Amino acid sequence: MLGQAKPIVKWAPMVGIWDISTSNPVYLRPQAERNRPYGQPIGICVSDVRFQGRKVNATVSFSRAE
C-alpha cells in the first residue's frame, strides 16, 4: 500500500543561492567562489523527505535574455 504524499517543509540549500522562505524553494543564482566569481551554474536543494521512486514535479523558469 502506498503512503500519502508528504509535504516538504524543511529545505537545505547545498549549492547556489536559494529562497527557502516558502514551501516552494526558488533558486536565485549561482554561489560565487574565490576562483569562480560567477559560481557554478547549478543549484541543489535537499529536504528531509526520503524519495523512493514514483513521481516528482518541478517547474523551471528562465528569465528573458536582454
PyMOL Python script that loads the backbone (N, CA, C, O; Angstrom):
from pymol import cmd

cmd.read_pdbstr("""\
ATOM      1  N   MET A   1       0.841  -1.182   0.000  1.00  0.00           N
ATOM      2  CA  MET A   1       0.000   0.000   0.000  1.00  0.00           C
ATOM      3  C   MET A   1       0.883   1.241   0.000  1.00  0.00           C
ATOM      4  O   MET A   1       1.818   1.338   0.794  1.00  0.00           O
ATOM      5  N   LEU A   2       0.595   2.174  -0.873  1.00  0.00           N
ATOM      6  CA  LEU A   2       1.376   3.400  -0.981  1.00  0.00           C
ATOM      7  C   LEU A   2       0.918   4.417   0.045  1.00  0.00           C
ATOM      8  O   LEU A   2      -0.279   4.570   0.293  1.00  0.00           O
ATOM      9  N   GLY A   3       1.877   5.113   0.640  1.00  0.00           N
ATOM     10  CA  GLY A   3       1.546   6.149   1.603  1.00  0.00           C
ATOM     11  C   GLY A   3       1.132   7.436   0.910  1.00  0.00           C
ATOM     12  O   GLY A   3       1.320   7.597  -0.295  1.00  0.00           O
ATOM     13  N   GLN A   4       0.578   8.327   1.671  1.00  0.00           N
ATOM     14  CA  GLN A   4       0.197   9.637   1.143  1.00  0.00           C
ATOM     15  C   GLN A   4       1.453  10.470   0.902  1.00  0.00           C
ATOM     16  O   GLN A   4       2.467  10.291   1.577  1.00  0.00           O
ATOM     17  N   ALA A   5       1.376  11.374  -0.057  1.00  0.00           N
ATOM     18  CA  ALA A   5       2.495  12.270  -0.320  1.00  0.00           C
ATOM     19  C   ALA A   5       2.725  13.146   0.902  1.00  0.00           C
ATOM     20  O   ALA A   5       1.791  13.741   1.440  1.00  0.00           O
ATOM     21  N   LYS A   6       3.955  13.217   1.325  1.00  0.00           N
ATOM     22  CA  LYS A   6       4.317  14.016   2.497  1.00  0.00           C
ATOM     23  C   LYS A   6       4.806  15.379   2.029  1.00  0.00           C
ATOM     24  O   LYS A   6       5.746  15.448   1.236  1.00  0.00           O
ATOM     25  N   PRO A   7       4.197  16.466   2.496  1.00  0.00           N
ATOM     26  CA  PRO A   7       4.672  17.784   2.079  1.00  0.00           C
ATOM     27  C   PRO A   7       6.075  18.037   2.625  1.00  0.00           C
ATOM     28  O   PRO A   7       6.394  17.640   3.746  1.00  0.00           O
ATOM     29  N   ILE A   8       6.889  18.682   1.845  1.00  0.00           N
ATOM     30  CA  ILE A   8       8.250  19.000   2.266  1.00  0.00           C
ATOM     31  C   ILE A   8       8.236  20.365   2.937  1.00  0.00           C
ATOM     32  O   ILE A   8       7.846  21.360   2.326  1.00  0.00           O
ATOM     33  N   VAL A   9       8.659  20.407   4.186  1.00  0.00           N
ATOM     34  CA  VAL A   9       8.646  21.670   4.931  1.00  0.00           C
ATOM     35  C   VAL A   9      10.037  22.111   5.363  1.00  0.00           C
ATOM     36  O   VAL A   9      10.212  23.258   5.775  1.00  0.00           O
ATOM     37  N   LYS A  10      11.029  21.232   5.280  1.00  0.00           N
ATOM     38  CA  LYS A  10      12.403  21.578   5.647  1.00  0.00           C
ATOM     39  C   LYS A  10      13.292  21.439   4.419  1.00  0.00           C
ATOM     40  O   LYS A  10      13.409  20.355   3.849  1.00  0.00           O
ATOM     41  N   TRP A  11      13.917  22.538   4.016  1.00  0.00           N
ATOM     42  CA  TRP A  11      14.806  22.542   2.861  1.00  0.00           C
ATOM     43  C   TRP A  11      16.202  22.959   3.304  1.00  0.00           C
ATOM     44  O   TRP A  11      16.349  23.754   4.233  1.00  0.00           O
ATOM     45  N   ALA A  12      17.228  22.427   2.645  1.00  0.00           N
ATOM     46  CA  ALA A  12      18.611  22.792   2.929  1.00  0.00           C
ATOM     47  C   ALA A  12      19.339  23.046   1.611  1.00  0.00           C
ATOM     48  O   ALA A  12      19.625  22.102   0.875  1.00  0.00           O
ATOM     49  N   PRO A  13      19.640  24.301   1.305  1.00  0.00           N
ATOM     50  CA  PRO A  13      20.414  24.602   0.105  1.00  0.00           C
ATOM     51  C   PRO A  13      21.823  24.015   0.214  1.00  0.00           C
ATOM     52  O   PRO A  13      22.497  24.205   1.226  1.00  0.00           O
ATOM     53  N   MET A  14      22.262  23.314  -0.807  1.00  0.00           N
ATOM     54  CA  MET A  14      23.599  22.715  -0.826  1.00  0.00           C
ATOM     55  C   MET A  14      24.521  23.463  -1.787  1.00  0.00           C
ATOM     56  O   MET A  14      25.694  23.681  -1.483  1.00  0.00           O
ATOM     57  N   VAL A  15      23.997  23.851  -2.934  1.00  0.00           N
ATOM     58  CA  VAL A  15      24.773  24.571  -3.940  1.00  0.00           C
ATOM     59  C   VAL A  15      23.903  25.686  -4.477  1.00  0.00           C
ATOM     60  O   VAL A  15      22.733  25.465  -4.788  1.00  0.00           O
ATOM     61  N   GLY A  16      24.455  26.876  -4.590  1.00  0.00           N
ATOM     62  CA  GLY A  16      23.717  28.009  -5.120  1.00  0.00           C
ATOM     63  C   GLY A  16      23.013  28.805  -4.031  1.00  0.00           C
ATOM     64  O   GLY A  16      22.987  28.405  -2.867  1.00  0.00           O
ATOM     65  N   ILE A  17      22.446  29.930  -4.424  1.00  0.00           N
ATOM     66  CA  ILE A  17      21.698  30.806  -3.522  1.00  0.00           C
ATOM     67  C   ILE A  17      20.216  30.538  -3.758  1.00  0.00           C
ATOM     68  O   ILE A  17      19.735  30.615  -4.889  1.00  0.00           O
ATOM     69  N   TRP A  18      19.492  30.222  -2.673  1.00  0.00           N
ATOM     70  CA  TRP A  18      18.085  29.845  -2.736  1.00  0.00           C
ATOM     71  C   TRP A  18      17.246  30.719  -1.826  1.00  0.00           C
ATOM     72  O   TRP A  18      17.737  31.228  -0.818  1.00  0.00           O
ATOM     73  N   ASP A  19      15.980  30.894  -2.178  1.00  0.00           N
ATOM     74  CA  ASP A  19      14.982  31.482  -1.280  1.00  0.00           C
ATOM     75  C   ASP A  19      14.143  30.315  -0.772  1.00  0.00           C
ATOM     76  O   ASP A  19      13.356  29.739  -1.522  1.00  0.00           O
ATOM     77  N   ILE A  20      14.312  29.966   0.507  1.00  0.00           N
ATOM     78  CA  ILE A  20      13.564  28.844   1.080  1.00  0.00           C
ATOM     79  C   ILE A  20      12.552  29.340   2.109  1.00  0.00           C
ATOM     80  O   ILE A  20      12.168  28.600   3.015  1.00  0.00           O
ATOM     81  N   SER A  21      12.122  30.594   1.966  1.00  0.00           N
ATOM     82  CA  SER A  21      11.192  31.187   2.928  1.00  0.00           C
ATOM     83  C   SER A  21       9.753  30.709   2.739  1.00  0.00           C
ATOM     84  O   SER A  21       8.907  30.963   3.596  1.00  0.00           O
ATOM     85  N   THR A  22       9.463  30.025   1.641  1.00  0.00           N
ATOM     86  CA  THR A  22       8.121  29.492   1.397  1.00  0.00           C
ATOM     87  C   THR A  22       8.214  27.979   1.238  1.00  0.00           C
ATOM     88  O   THR A  22       9.305  27.414   1.315  1.00  0.00           O
ATOM     89  N   SER A  23       7.089  27.325   1.018  1.00  0.00           N
ATOM     90  CA  SER A  23       7.095  25.872   0.849  1.00  0.00           C
ATOM     91  C   SER A  23       7.628  25.446  -0.516  1.00  0.00           C
ATOM     92  O   SER A  23       7.868  24.259  -0.737  1.00  0.00           O
ATOM     93  N   ASN A  24       7.817  26.387  -1.428  1.00  0.00           N
ATOM     94  CA  ASN A  24       8.371  26.099  -2.749  1.00  0.00           C
ATOM     95  C   ASN A  24       9.689  26.841  -2.914  1.00  0.00           C
ATOM     96  O   ASN A  24       9.679  28.030  -3.233  1.00  0.00           O
ATOM     97  N   PRO A  25      10.830  26.174  -2.705  1.00  0.00           N
ATOM     98  CA  PRO A  25      12.126  26.847  -2.822  1.00  0.00           C
ATOM     99  C   PRO A  25      12.334  27.419  -4.220  1.00  0.00           C
ATOM    100  O   PRO A  25      11.883  26.848  -5.214  1.00  0.00           O
ATOM    101  N   VAL A  26      13.024  28.555  -4.279  1.00  0.00           N
ATOM    102  CA  VAL A  26      13.318  29.204  -5.553  1.00  0.00           C
ATOM    103  C   VAL A  26      14.829  29.393  -5.653  1.00  0.00           C
ATOM    104  O   VAL A  26      15.447  30.007  -4.784  1.00  0.00           O
ATOM    105  N   TYR A  27      15.414  28.857  -6.726  1.00  0.00           N
ATOM    106  CA  TYR A  27      16.839  29.040  -6.997  1.00  0.00           C
ATOM    107  C   TYR A  27      17.031  30.440  -7.542  1.00  0.00           C
ATOM    108  O   TYR A  27      16.412  30.805  -8.542  1.00  0.00           O
ATOM    109  N   LEU A  28      17.889  31.237  -6.893  1.00  0.00           N
ATOM    110  CA  LEU A  28      18.068  32.634  -7.290  1.00  0.00           C
ATOM    111  C   LEU A  28      19.272  32.852  -8.197  1.00  0.00           C
ATOM    112  O   LEU A  28      19.174  33.543  -9.211  1.00  0.00           O
ATOM    113  N   ARG A  29      20.409  32.262  -7.830  1.00  0.00           N
ATOM    114  CA  ARG A  29      21.619  32.488  -8.626  1.00  0.00           C
ATOM    115  C   ARG A  29      22.735  31.555  -8.149  1.00  0.00           C
ATOM    116  O   ARG A  29      22.631  30.941  -7.087  1.00  0.00           O
ATOM    117  N   PRO A  30      23.799  31.459  -8.944  1.00  0.00           N
ATOM    118  CA  PRO A  30      24.950  30.662  -8.503  1.00  0.00           C
ATOM    119  C   PRO A  30      25.602  31.279  -7.264  1.00  0.00           C
ATOM    120  O   PRO A  30      25.453  32.469  -6.986  1.00  0.00           O
ATOM    121  N   GLN A  31      26.308  30.453  -6.550  1.00  0.00           N
ATOM    122  CA  GLN A  31      27.042  30.916  -5.374  1.00  0.00           C
ATOM    123  C   GLN A  31      28.462  31.244  -5.803  1.00  0.00           C
ATOM    124  O   GLN A  31      29.169  30.375  -6.314  1.00  0.00           O
ATOM    125  N   ALA A  32      28.890  32.484  -5.604  1.00  0.00           N
ATOM    126  CA  ALA A  32      30.224  32.908  -6.024  1.00  0.00           C
ATOM    127  C   ALA A  32      31.294  32.189  -5.212  1.00  0.00           C
ATOM    128  O   ALA A  32      31.125  31.924  -4.022  1.00  0.00           O
ATOM    129  N   GLU A  33      32.385  31.885  -5.880  1.00  0.00           N
ATOM    130  CA  GLU A  33      33.531  31.258  -5.233  1.00  0.00           C
ATOM    131  C   GLU A  33      34.762  32.089  -5.559  1.00  0.00           C
ATOM    132  O   GLU A  33      34.751  32.882  -6.500  1.00  0.00           O
ATOM    133  N   ARG A  34      35.816  31.909  -4.783  1.00  0.00           N
ATOM    134  CA  ARG A  34      37.029  32.705  -4.999  1.00  0.00           C
ATOM    135  C   ARG A  34      37.586  32.538  -6.408  1.00  0.00           C
ATOM    136  O   ARG A  34      37.927  33.522  -7.064  1.00  0.00           O
ATOM    137  N   ASN A  35      37.679  31.298  -6.875  1.00  0.00           N
ATOM    138  CA  ASN A  35      38.251  31.058  -8.201  1.00  0.00           C
ATOM    139  C   ASN A  35      37.218  31.097  -9.325  1.00  0.00           C
ATOM    140  O   ASN A  35      37.577  30.999 -10.498  1.00  0.00           O
ATOM    141  N   ARG A  36      35.938  31.240  -8.977  1.00  0.00           N
ATOM    142  CA  ARG A  36      34.861  31.360  -9.965  1.00  0.00           C
ATOM    143  C   ARG A  36      33.905  32.441  -9.482  1.00  0.00           C
ATOM    144  O   ARG A  36      32.942  32.132  -8.780  1.00  0.00           O
ATOM    145  N   PRO A  37      34.143  33.689  -9.835  1.00  0.00           N
ATOM    146  CA  PRO A  37      33.311  34.772  -9.296  1.00  0.00           C
ATOM    147  C   PRO A  37      31.829  34.652  -9.644  1.00  0.00           C
ATOM    148  O   PRO A  37      30.989  35.239  -8.961  1.00  0.00           O
ATOM    149  N   TYR A  38      31.496  33.906 -10.689  1.00  0.00           N
ATOM    150  CA  TYR A  38      30.093  33.742 -11.060  1.00  0.00           C
ATOM    151  C   TYR A  38      29.537  32.406 -10.599  1.00  0.00           C
ATOM    152  O   TYR A  38      28.354  32.131 -10.800  1.00  0.00           O
ATOM    153  N   GLY A  39      30.368  31.568  -9.985  1.00  0.00           N
ATOM    154  CA  GLY A  39      29.904  30.301  -9.420  1.00  0.00           C
ATOM    155  C   GLY A  39      29.541  29.261 -10.465  1.00  0.00           C
ATOM    156  O   GLY A  39      29.576  29.520 -11.668  1.00  0.00           O
ATOM    157  N   GLN A  40      29.192  28.076  -9.974  1.00  0.00           N
ATOM    158  CA  GLN A  40      28.712  27.005 -10.842  1.00  0.00           C
ATOM    159  C   GLN A  40      27.286  27.332 -11.257  1.00  0.00           C
ATOM    160  O   GLN A  40      26.503  27.766 -10.412  1.00  0.00           O
ATOM    161  N   PRO A  41      26.916  27.147 -12.507  1.00  0.00           N
ATOM    162  CA  PRO A  41      25.558  27.490 -12.960  1.00  0.00           C
ATOM    163  C   PRO A  41      24.528  26.405 -12.609  1.00  0.00           C
ATOM    164  O   PRO A  41      23.715  26.019 -13.449  1.00  0.00           O
ATOM    165  N   ILE A  42      24.571  25.920 -11.364  1.00  0.00           N
ATOM    166  CA  ILE A  42      23.628  24.895 -10.932  1.00  0.00           C
ATOM    167  C   ILE A  42      23.138  25.206  -9.523  1.00  0.00           C
ATOM    168  O   ILE A  42      23.735  26.012  -8.809  1.00  0.00           O
ATOM    169  N   GLY A  43      22.061  24.566  -9.137  1.00  0.00           N
ATOM    170  CA  GLY A  43      21.566  24.689  -7.775  1.00  0.00           C
ATOM    171  C   GLY A  43      21.097  23.336  -7.279  1.00  0.00           C
ATOM    172  O   GLY A  43      20.445  22.589  -8.008  1.00  0.00           O
ATOM    173  N   ILE A  44      21.431  23.024  -6.040  1.00  0.00           N
ATOM    174  CA  ILE A  44      20.985  21.776  -5.421  1.00  0.00           C
ATOM    175  C   ILE A  44      20.396  22.121  -4.061  1.00  0.00           C
ATOM    176  O   ILE A  44      21.038  22.773  -3.238  1.00  0.00           O
ATOM    177  N   CYS A  45      19.178  21.681  -3.841  1.00  0.00           N
ATOM    178  CA  CYS A  45      18.482  21.916  -2.574  1.00  0.00           C
ATOM    179  C   CYS A  45      17.874  20.582  -2.148  1.00  0.00           C
ATOM    180  O   CYS A  45      17.164  19.946  -2.927  1.00  0.00           O
ATOM    181  N   VAL A  46      18.148  20.161  -0.922  1.00  0.00           N
ATOM    182  CA  VAL A  46      17.651  18.869  -0.453  1.00  0.00           C
ATOM    183  C   VAL A  46      16.650  19.069   0.676  1.00  0.00           C
ATOM    184  O   VAL A  46      16.530  20.157   1.240  1.00  0.00           O
ATOM    185  N   SER A  47      15.934  17.995   0.993  1.00  0.00           N
ATOM    186  CA  SER A  47      14.943  18.057   2.069  1.00  0.00           C
ATOM    187  C   SER A  47      15.102  16.860   2.990  1.00  0.00           C
ATOM    188  O   SER A  47      15.958  16.001   2.776  1.00  0.00           O
ATOM    189  N   ASP A  48      14.268  16.818   4.012  1.00  0.00           N
ATOM    190  CA  ASP A  48      14.295  15.701   4.955  1.00  0.00           C
ATOM    191  C   ASP A  48      13.354  14.574   4.549  1.00  0.00           C
ATOM    192  O   ASP A  48      13.175  13.621   5.308  1.00  0.00           O
ATOM    193  N   VAL A  49      12.755  14.664   3.376  1.00  0.00           N
ATOM    194  CA  VAL A  49      11.815  13.645   2.906  1.00  0.00           C
ATOM    195  C   VAL A  49      12.561  12.659   2.010  1.00  0.00           C
ATOM    196  O   VAL A  49      13.211  13.059   1.044  1.00  0.00           O
ATOM    197  N   ARG A  50      12.464  11.392   2.328  1.00  0.00           N
ATOM    198  CA  ARG A  50      13.131  10.351   1.543  1.00  0.00           C
ATOM    199  C   ARG A  50      12.303  10.052   0.295  1.00  0.00           C
ATOM    200  O   ARG A  50      11.096   9.827   0.381  1.00  0.00           O
ATOM    201  N   PHE A  51      12.957  10.052  -0.855  1.00  0.00           N
ATOM    202  CA  PHE A  51      12.292   9.769  -2.118  1.00  0.00           C
ATOM    203  C   PHE A  51      12.591   8.326  -2.508  1.00  0.00           C
ATOM    204  O   PHE A  51      13.753   7.924  -2.567  1.00  0.00           O
ATOM    205  N   GLN A  52      11.548   7.549  -2.771  1.00  0.00           N
ATOM    206  CA  GLN A  52      11.729   6.150  -3.132  1.00  0.00           C
ATOM    207  C   GLN A  52      11.059   5.819  -4.463  1.00  0.00           C
ATOM    208  O   GLN A  52      10.490   4.741  -4.635  1.00  0.00           O
ATOM    209  N   GLY A  53      11.135   6.747  -5.383  1.00  0.00           N
ATOM    210  CA  GLY A  53      10.575   6.478  -6.694  1.00  0.00           C
ATOM    211  C   GLY A  53       9.214   7.110  -6.878  1.00  0.00           C
ATOM    212  O   GLY A  53       8.794   7.919  -6.052  1.00  0.00           O
ATOM    213  N   ARG A  54       8.542   6.772  -7.903  1.00  0.00           N
ATOM    214  CA  ARG A  54       7.240   7.274  -8.305  1.00  0.00           C
ATOM    215  C   ARG A  54       7.382   8.567  -9.105  1.00  0.00           C
ATOM    216  O   ARG A  54       7.989   8.551 -10.176  1.00  0.00           O
ATOM    217  N   LYS A  55       6.849   9.669  -8.626  1.00  0.00           N
ATOM    218  CA  LYS A  55       6.699  10.867  -9.443  1.00  0.00           C
ATOM    219  C   LYS A  55       7.216  12.113  -8.715  1.00  0.00           C
ATOM    220  O   LYS A  55       6.960  12.305  -7.527  1.00  0.00           O
ATOM    221  N   VAL A  56       7.941  12.945  -9.447  1.00  0.00           N
ATOM    222  CA  VAL A  56       8.444  14.207  -8.925  1.00  0.00           C
ATOM    223  C   VAL A  56       8.046  15.305  -9.898  1.00  0.00           C
ATOM    224  O   VAL A  56       8.151  15.121 -11.110  1.00  0.00           O
ATOM    225  N   ASN A  57       7.593  16.442  -9.390  1.00  0.00           N
ATOM    226  CA  ASN A  57       7.251  17.589 -10.230  1.00  0.00           C
ATOM    227  C   ASN A  57       8.199  18.734  -9.951  1.00  0.00           C
ATOM    228  O   ASN A  57       8.602  18.957  -8.809  1.00  0.00           O
ATOM    229  N   ALA A  58       8.551  19.449 -10.987  1.00  0.00           N
ATOM    230  CA  ALA A  58       9.396  20.635 -10.843  1.00  0.00           C
ATOM    231  C   ALA A  58       8.982  21.646 -11.903  1.00  0.00           C
ATOM    232  O   ALA A  58       8.582  21.270 -13.004  1.00  0.00           O
ATOM    233  N   THR A  59       9.077  22.921 -11.571  1.00  0.00           N
ATOM    234  CA  THR A  59       8.823  23.986 -12.534  1.00  0.00           C
ATOM    235  C   THR A  59      10.120  24.748 -12.727  1.00  0.00           C
ATOM    236  O   THR A  59      10.741  25.188 -11.760  1.00  0.00           O
ATOM    237  N   VAL A  60      10.528  24.904 -13.987  1.00  0.00           N
ATOM    238  CA  VAL A  60      11.753  25.615 -14.317  1.00  0.00           C
ATOM    239  C   VAL A  60      11.375  26.819 -15.161  1.00  0.00           C
ATOM    240  O   VAL A  60      10.692  26.690 -16.177  1.00  0.00           O
ATOM    241  N   SER A  61      11.830  28.003 -14.728  1.00  0.00           N
ATOM    242  CA  SER A  61      11.561  29.236 -15.472  1.00  0.00           C
ATOM    243  C   SER A  61      12.872  29.942 -15.739  1.00  0.00           C
ATOM    244  O   SER A  61      13.710  30.061 -14.845  1.00  0.00           O
ATOM    245  N   PHE A  62      13.057  30.414 -16.965  1.00  0.00           N
ATOM    246  CA  PHE A  62      14.251  31.165 -17.327  1.00  0.00           C
ATOM    247  C   PHE A  62      13.862  32.611 -17.564  1.00  0.00           C
ATOM    248  O   PHE A  62      12.839  32.898 -18.185  1.00  0.00           O
ATOM    249  N   SER A  63      14.689  33.523 -17.061  1.00  0.00           N
ATOM    250  CA  SER A  63      14.400  34.939 -17.310  1.00  0.00           C
ATOM    251  C   SER A  63      14.686  35.247 -18.783  1.00  0.00           C
ATOM    252  O   SER A  63      15.515  34.594 -19.416  1.00  0.00           O
ATOM    253  N   ARG A  64      14.007  36.223 -19.298  1.00  0.00           N
ATOM    254  CA  ARG A  64      14.156  36.605 -20.698  1.00  0.00           C
ATOM    255  C   ARG A  64      15.524  37.255 -20.915  1.00  0.00           C
ATOM    256  O   ARG A  64      15.910  38.147 -20.159  1.00  0.00           O
ATOM    257  N   ALA A  65      16.250  36.823 -21.926  1.00  0.00           N
ATOM    258  CA  ALA A  65      17.553  37.406 -22.255  1.00  0.00           C
ATOM    259  C   ALA A  65      17.352  38.808 -22.807  1.00  0.00           C
ATOM    260  O   ALA A  65      16.436  39.057 -23.591  1.00  0.00           O
ATOM    261  N   GLU A  66      18.210  39.707 -22.394  1.00  0.00           N
ATOM    262  CA  GLU A  66      18.074  41.103 -22.869  1.00  0.00           C
ATOM    263  C   GLU A  66      19.196  41.471 -23.777  1.00  0.00           C
ATOM    264  O   GLU A  66      19.248  42.598 -24.270  1.00  0.00           O
TER     265      GLU A  66
END
""", "prot")
cmd.dss("prot")
cmd.show_as("cartoon", "prot")
cmd.util.cbc("prot")
cmd.orient("prot")
